[in-house]
Amino acid sequence: MPNNQQTTNNAVKNLIIPAVKSSSSAPVKVSPASRQLHEQYQRVQIETASPTHLIILLYDGAIKFCCRAIEGMQKKDLQLQHNNLVKVQKIVAELMGSLDKEAGGAIADNLFRLYAHMLQELVSANLYDKIEQVENVKQMLEDLRETWQQIDRQKIQAKPELENSQVRNAAPVKNSMGVQKKIAVPKAVVPAISRLGEQNA
């Protein structure tokens, strides 16, 4: 696994999995065994995820923490509000750091500015208890998550098409026993959509 993807994997684990242990808004008590199984499931999900899906997992975490922060603001629970807004800020900072500006070009630049705006909104919301600012950030994250989901779906659909194309272009050859078989002839692969989340700054 490339180092840059490993770094992103570790970042996702560090930012999202600890939330299972420290969830103060869980309506039901979870046994230690169930919590451990859930954490193991999350680790496997992260370790086997594509770079695009890792970005989606980061959005999932940020949206979840926004919801908890809003809950804290509604309850006037400053600790719950602060803790979760800081978690969202860390995830947004990780998303900023994962942008590959060289490969991403104008899209990466626009995302960087959008993430910077989110960070300003989150800091202001925490200082002045502005729930609408958190809701705005949450909405932006949800919109971006939908975009990344569409990219992820396109990649998943494109993979079988590429494999089928390679099988159709297989060349017949004979092995040492004279039995004819097919081997796949690799075709030039069209570069995938720039994976902005694949590299860390």
N, C-alpha and C positions, 0 to 999 in steps of 0.2 A: 504494500500500500504506500502511495507517495506520502512524503512527510507532511506536505501541506494539507492533504485530506486527513491524515492522522491528527494533526493539530486541530482541525475543525471538529473532528470526532470528539477529542478530549474537551474542547470548549463546550460542545453541546452537553456532554456528560456533566461537566462541572456546573453549568448554568441551569440545567433542567432537572437532573436526577435528585439533587439535594432538596428540591421542593417537595418531593414525596415525603421526606422525613420531617420537614418543618411546616407542613400544611396546617395552619391554625384554623382554616375554615372548613375542614372536613366534617360533614354532618354525622358520620358514623365512625366509631373507633375501629381502627384496623389493627389486626394482630401483627406482631413482629414477623411471623412467618409469611403472611400475605404481603406485607410491605416489602420483604426481601425478594419474594417472587416477582412482584411488580417491578422492583428495581432491576432485577436480572433481565426481565423482559425488555425493559427500556434500553438497557445496555446492548442487548443483542440487536434490537431495532436500530440503534444508532450505529453500531459497528458494521451492519450489513447495508446501511442506507447509501444511496447514490449521493453525490455532492449536492444535487438539486434538492433531494429529499431532506438532507441535513438542514438546508436553509428553511424549508417548510417547518421542520421540527423547532427551529429557533423562533419562527413566527408563532407557532403554537404556544410555546412557553411564554413569549412576550404578551400575547393576547390574554393568556390565563392570568398572568401577574397583573395586567391592567385591570381585569375583572376583580381580582382580590383587592387591589388598591382602591378601586371605586367603592367596593364593599366597606373597606376601612374608613373611607371618607364619609360615607353615609352613616356609619355607626359612630363617627367622631373618634375612631380608634387610630390615634396618630402613629402608633408603633406598626400596626398592620399596614397602614397607608405608606409610611416611609419605607419599610422593609421591601414591600412589593414594587414600589416605584424605583427603588435602587436596583432591583433585579431586572426590571424592564430596561433601565438605562444600560446595565451591563450587557444585555443581549443586543440592544441597538448598537452599542459600541463594537461588539463582536461582528455584527453585520457590516458595519462601516469598515472594520479592519479586514474583512474577507473579500472586499471588492478588488478586482483586478482592473485597475484603470487603463492599463495598456491594452488588454484584450477587450475590455468592455466599452472603451471610448466614451461617447456622449451619454450612453445609458448609465454607465458606472458613475460618471460625474453627477448626473441628475439624482441618482440614488443616494450618493454621498451627501448632497445638499439636503435631500429629504430627510435622511437619517439625522443630520445635524439639526435640522428644524425640530424633529421629534425630541432630541435630547434637550433642546432649549425649553420646549413645552413641558417636558417631564420635570425638569428642575424647577421651573416656575410654578407648576401645579403643586409640587411638594412644599415649596416655600409659602405659597399663598392659598393653599387648600382649594385650588380651582378644579373642580370635578370635570367641567366641560373640556378642559385641556387634555385630561386623560382620555376622555371619551373620543376626542378628535384623533389622538394618537392611535387609540384602539381601532378606530375606523380605517385609518391609513394602513395599519398593519394588516387588517382583514382584507383590504383591497389588494395589497401587494401579495399576500398569501395566495389569493385566488389566481393571480397572474403566474406565480411560481408553480402552482398546481397544474395549470394548463400546460406550462413548459414540461413539467414532469410527465404528464399524460402523453404529450407528443413524443417524448423520448421513449416511453414504454411501448407505444404503438409502432414507432419507427424500428425498434430492435427486431421484432419477428419479420418485418418486411425485408430488412437487410439480410437476415439469416436465410429466408426463402429465396432471395435473389442469388445468394451465394450457392445454394443447392441447385437452382435452375441452371447456373453456369458451371456446374461441375463437369470435369472432363473424364471420359472413360479411359481407364488404363488397365493393364493386365499385371497381376502379381506373378511371383516366381512359379506358381502352379498353373499359370495360364488362365486363371479365372478373372473375368472382367469385373472391375469394381469402379466406383466413382470417388474422385477426390475433389474437394471444393477448391476452386480457383479463386483466390482472394481478389476482390475488386477494389478500386480506389474508393475509399470511404469519404463521403462528404463530411467536412468538419461539422460537428454538432454546434448547436446554439452556444454562444460563449457562456461558460459557467462562471458567473461572477463570484459564486461562493466557494470556488475551488481553491483559491489562494488567499493567504493571509498577508497583510501588510507587514 
